[in-house]
């Protein structure tokens, strides 16, 4: 009997048992294959292509000028990079938490070819909130296309139509608010400068006519922003107290009022 050969075979069998990959089995729920013998206790190694189970937090701490971990899926056309799931309740931990302890960005999303960078879905129907923030600064590049189904011009129109004009102004009924009383007479250039300094402007001809129709009493020959050339001279279209247009030389002082959009 060759005892030496017998011992060699036995040793090989033991070694094979030690290095053979852990057998996995499919779970009866959506958890996928689960490791039977490893990845279940503290200090066990992680295994690929199986569900590694643990209790408590597992950490990976590195010192690197790059990233601590990189997840990349090289399958083209289908397949993602990472998925995180949790069952947390409101006011507890979030499923994903990126916390920059220095002054850099907390997150960065980019798409190299697609023209839609991402999507946020929330349950709750019409009361659902895509996100909340404590920031009040202007988000560079963020363009609100609509609010409650209305664009910027429609919002301004509906706001004015609802009578929400600044103090000291009256609703023109055509999407703007005109000052309730005229300002002291000035030539066109000076009047335009005064309105501009107040973040306002001289009214359109149609706005002054509409304001008068809405009950605003006009002074005689109030200036508008309409300037035209008459021969060698420039004139400003003014609206008189009767609501009729009149010509005023551009250098002649006349009463005016400003419009708030």
ZATI-165641 format. One line per 8 residues: number of its first residue (from 1); for each residue x negated, y negated, z negated of C-alpha. Coordinates in steps of 0.1 Angstrom, whole numbers, plus 5000, padded with zeros to 4 digits. Layout:
BEGIN
NUM	X,Y,Z  ...
END
This chain:
BEGIN
1	5000,5000,5000  4986,4966,5010  4992,4946,4978  4972,4916,4992  4996,4914,5022  5026,4918,5000  5015,4889,4978  5009,4868,5009
9	5044,4875,5022  5059,4867,4988  5039,4834,4985  5050,4824,5020  5087,4830,5011  5084,4809,4980  5067,4781,4998  5093,4782,5025
17	5121,4779,4999  5103,4748,4985  5100,4729,5017  5132,4740,5035  5155,4710,5039  5185,4708,5015  5216,4725,5029  5245,4701,5034
25	5282,4707,5036  5311,4686,5048  5331,4670,5021  5369,4673,5021  5374,4635,5023  5359,4607,5044  5326,4607,5026  5309,4628,5053
33	5282,4655,5046  5269,4654,5010  5235,4666,4997  5239,4697,4975  5206,4697,4955  5189,4663,4959  5198,4627,4959  5222,4632,4930
41	5200,4626,4899  5179,4596,4888  5146,4597,4906  5157,4621,4933  5145,4612,4969  5169,4598,4994  5178,4621,5023  5187,4611,5059
49	5219,4620,5077  5237,4629,5045  5257,4610,5018  5233,4604,4988  5253,4601,4956  5242,4582,4925  5256,4565,4894  5244,4530,4886
57	5223,4505,4907  5195,4516,4930  5169,4490,4938  5142,4484,4964  5118,4457,4954  5089,4448,4978  5064,4420,4983  5064,4412,5020
65	5061,4382,5043  5087,4398,5065  5119,4416,5055  5121,4442,5027  5143,4465,5047  5152,4468,5084  5182,4488,5097  5182,4492,5134
73	5204,4513,5157  5188,4519,5191  5219,4535,5206  5230,4513,5235  5266,4505,5240  5281,4519,5208  5270,4520,5172  5264,4494,5145
81	5234,4485,5123  5248,4488,5088  5281,4492,5070  5289,4484,5034  5320,4495,5015  5332,4488,4980  5363,4488,4959  5358,4456,4938
89	5387,4435,4925  5391,4397,4927  5366,4377,4906  5342,4406,4904  5312,4416,4926  5315,4411,4963  5307,4440,4987  5278,4420,5001
97	5258,4394,4982  5229,4375,4997  5212,4353,4971  5182,4332,4982  5163,4321,4951  5144,4295,4969  5155,4266,4993  5159,4286,5025
105	5190,4300,5042  5213,4325,5024  5223,4342,5056  5218,4341,5093  5239,4357,5120  5230,4358,5157  5242,4374,5189  5217,4377,5218
113	5242,4382,5246  5278,4380,5234  5296,4347,5234  5315,4355,5201  5292,4356,5171  5316,4373,5147  5351,4378,5133  5366,4374,5099
121	5398,4394,5091  5418,4390,5060  5449,4405,5046  5477,4383,5034  5494,4371,5066  5499,4333,5070  5485,4327,5035  5452,4344,5041
129	5421,4324,5038  5391,4331,5060  5367,4318,5033  5364,4292,5006  5335,4269,4999  5323,4243,4974  5304,4224,5001  5318,4191,5012
137	5293,4180,5038  5297,4180,5076  5291,4213,5092  5269,4205,5122  5283,4221,5154  5315,4232,5138  5344,4221,5160  5380,4224,5147
145	5400,4230,5179  5434,4228,5162  5451,4222,5129  5485,4237,5125  5486,4242,5163  5479,4205,5171  5448,4190,5186  5432,4157,5174
153	5453,4134,5197  5485,4152,5188  5477,4150,5151  5471,4113,5153  5503,4108,5172  5524,4129,5147  5507,4112,5117  5516,4077,5131
161	5550,4088,5141  5556,4099,5105  5549,4064,5093  5515,4073,5076  5498,4040,5085  5471,4023,5064  5482,3996,5040  5487,3963,5057
169	5495,3979,5091  5527,3988,5109  5535,4018,5131  5535,4010,5168  5555,4042,5176  5529,4051,5202  5503,4069,5180  5486,4039,5164
177	5490,4013,5136  5487,3976,5142  5480,3950,5115  5513,3936,5102  5502,3899,5104  5480,3882,5130  5445,3871,5121  5432,3835,5126
185	5427,3824,5162  5394,3834,5179  5380,3838,5214  5380,3873,5229  5344,3881,5220  5348,3870,5184  5381,3888,5180  5366,3921,5193
193	5337,3917,5169  5359,3912,5139  5380,3943,5147  5349,3964,5153  5335,3954,5120  5367,3967,5104  5364,4000,5123  5393,3989,5144
201	5399,3975,5178  5420,3950,5197  5454,3964,5208  5464,3977,5242  5490,3957,5260  5514,3986,5256  5507,3988,5219  5516,3951,5212
209	5548,3955,5233  5557,3987,5214  5549,3971,5181  5573,3942,5189  5600,3966,5199  5594,3984,5166  5601,3952,5147  5567,3935,5144
217	5570,3897,5149  5543,3885,5173  5527,3851,5173  5525,3832,5206  5500,3846,5230  5483,3873,5209  5451,3888,5225  5448,3923,5238
225	5418,3943,5249  5427,3938,5285  5402,3916,5304  5403,3909,5341  5386,3886,5366  5407,3859,5382  5386,3843,5410  5354,3831,5393
233	5370,3831,5358  5377,3859,5333  5410,3860,5315  5425,3880,5287  5460,3895,5289  5479,3882,5259  5515,3890,5247  5537,3861,5237
241	5564,3862,5210  5590,3872,5235  5570,3903,5244  5559,3890,5278  5523,3890,5291  5504,3858,5295  5469,3849,5307  5444,3833,5283
249	5409,3821,5294  5384,3845,5278  5367,3817,5259  5399,3802,5245  5408,3809,5208  5441,3827,5203  5457,3847,5175  5450,3884,5174
257	5455,3915,5153  5435,3948,5151  5447,3983,5156  5438,4014,5135  5438,4047,5153
END
